[in-house]
Amino acid sequence: MQTDTMDPWVDPLFEQRVRETAYFLWEYAGRPDGQEQQYWFEALERCLRERQADDMLQKSPPALPKGHS
């Protein structure tokens, strides 16, 4: 049975971003064998930091220094 509602705890776009980032990191490192989890967790950490920074900027953008507009 398939439902039309998505699980609110799953973000397929975020998961895809982590997957692509992990693959890029693995490729960049020369495709080492046996280190899949290392690249997955590094990608997850990067993507979470990026998401957190985006959320912070959307909530309250940093103020410009005086004299700048």
Residue frames as qw, qx, qy, qz and C-alpha x, y, z in Angstrom:
[[0.000, 0.887, 0.461, 0.000, 0.00, 0.00, 0.00],
 [0.442, 0.172, 0.020, 0.880, 1.39, 3.37, -1.02],
 [0.106, -0.816, -0.439, 0.359, 0.46, 6.65, 0.61],
 [0.385, 0.779, 0.171, 0.464, 0.59, 10.11, -0.93],
 [0.320, -0.932, 0.132, -0.109, 2.06, 11.72, 2.18],
 [0.605, 0.480, -0.501, 0.390, 5.81, 11.87, 2.65],
 [0.716, -0.452, -0.380, 0.373, 7.49, 11.01, 5.90],
 [0.036, -0.987, 0.011, -0.157, 8.27, 14.40, 7.50],
 [0.612, -0.672, 0.354, 0.221, 11.57, 13.06, 8.86],
 [0.704, 0.055, 0.510, 0.492, 12.94, 12.26, 5.41],
 [0.230, 0.841, -0.098, -0.480, 14.25, 14.89, 3.01],
 [0.872, 0.263, 0.336, 0.242, 15.07, 13.21, -0.32],
 [0.416, 0.864, -0.086, 0.272, 16.78, 16.32, -1.71],
 [0.326, -0.811, 0.465, -0.143, 19.06, 16.54, 1.32],
 [0.846, -0.184, 0.494, 0.075, 19.85, 12.82, 1.09],
 [0.761, 0.570, 0.176, 0.256, 20.70, 13.23, -2.60],
 [0.120, 0.928, -0.263, 0.234, 22.96, 16.19, -1.78],
 [0.587, -0.605, 0.536, -0.046, 24.82, 14.11, 0.83],
 [0.889, 0.142, 0.413, 0.140, 25.15, 11.22, -1.63],
 [0.595, 0.755, 0.029, 0.276, 26.55, 13.48, -4.36],
 [0.127, -0.894, 0.382, -0.198, 28.94, 15.20, -1.95],
 [0.757, -0.394, 0.521, 0.020, 30.21, 11.85, -0.63],
 [0.850, 0.377, 0.293, 0.223, 30.76, 10.62, -4.18],
 [0.338, 0.892, -0.145, 0.262, 32.65, 13.81, -5.10],
 [0.390, -0.777, 0.477, -0.129, 34.88, 13.51, -2.02],
 [0.857, -0.122, 0.493, 0.086, 35.56, 9.84, -2.77],
 [0.726, 0.623, 0.153, 0.249, 36.36, 10.60, -6.42],
 [0.097, 0.935, -0.256, 0.226, 38.63, 13.48, -5.42],
 [0.553, -0.629, 0.542, -0.072, 40.53, 11.21, -3.02],
 [0.196, 0.468, -0.817, -0.276, 41.26, 8.74, -5.82],
 [0.828, -0.071, -0.311, -0.461, 38.42, 6.27, -5.16],
 [0.014, 0.400, -0.861, 0.312, 40.00, 4.46, -2.20],
 [0.628, -0.206, -0.712, -0.239, 38.52, 1.08, -1.30],
 [0.565, -0.347, -0.688, 0.294, 36.87, 0.43, 2.04],
 [0.196, -0.168, -0.331, 0.908, 36.34, 4.03, 3.14],
 [0.120, -0.526, -0.612, -0.578, 32.73, 4.56, 2.07],
 [0.420, -0.742, -0.505, 0.133, 31.49, 5.40, 5.57],
 [0.431, -0.393, -0.052, 0.811, 34.25, 7.96, 6.10],
 [0.083, 0.104, 0.395, 0.909, 33.18, 9.87, 2.99],
 [0.281, -0.610, -0.658, -0.340, 29.48, 9.51, 3.78],
 [0.454, -0.703, -0.410, 0.362, 29.91, 10.98, 7.28],
 [0.331, -0.267, 0.105, 0.899, 32.18, 13.76, 6.03],
 [0.048, -0.315, -0.545, -0.776, 29.60, 14.64, 3.38],
 [0.375, -0.678, -0.627, -0.076, 26.79, 14.49, 5.93],
 [0.433, -0.571, -0.254, 0.650, 28.65, 16.85, 8.25],
 [0.197, -0.068, 0.293, 0.933, 29.35, 19.31, 5.43],
 [0.176, -0.444, -0.631, -0.611, 25.75, 19.27, 4.24],
 [0.418, -0.692, -0.564, 0.170, 24.38, 19.72, 7.75],
 [0.361, -0.445, -0.083, 0.815, 26.69, 22.70, 8.30],
 [0.060, 0.118, 0.465, 0.875, 25.61, 24.17, 4.98],
 [0.291, -0.594, -0.673, -0.331, 21.93, 23.70, 5.83],
 [0.436, -0.652, -0.422, 0.454, 22.45, 25.27, 9.28],
 [0.266, -0.261, 0.120, 0.920, 24.24, 28.27, 7.75],
 [0.083, -0.327, -0.592, -0.731, 21.44, 28.71, 5.20],
 [0.379, -0.671, -0.636, -0.034, 18.83, 28.57, 7.97],
 [0.409, -0.549, -0.248, 0.685, 20.71, 31.15, 10.04],
 [0.158, -0.071, 0.302, 0.937, 21.00, 33.52, 7.09],
 [0.197, -0.476, -0.661, -0.546, 17.31, 33.22, 6.29],
 [0.422, -0.684, -0.559, 0.205, 16.32, 33.98, 9.88],
 [0.192, -0.944, -0.023, 0.266, 18.53, 36.99, 10.41],
 [0.709, 0.554, -0.038, 0.434, 20.99, 38.14, 7.75],
 [0.588, -0.338, -0.184, 0.712, 24.17, 39.65, 9.17],
 [0.053, 0.958, 0.172, -0.223, 24.12, 43.42, 9.50],
 [0.629, 0.574, -0.029, 0.524, 26.43, 45.43, 7.28],
 [0.507, -0.299, -0.251, 0.768, 29.13, 47.46, 9.01],
 [0.053, 0.865, 0.254, -0.429, 28.38, 51.15, 9.47],
 [0.010, 0.667, -0.384, -0.638, 29.01, 53.20, 6.37],
 [0.039, -0.064, 0.887, 0.455, 28.08, 50.34, 4.01],
 [0.595, 0.253, 0.273, -0.712, 24.72, 50.04, 2.32]]
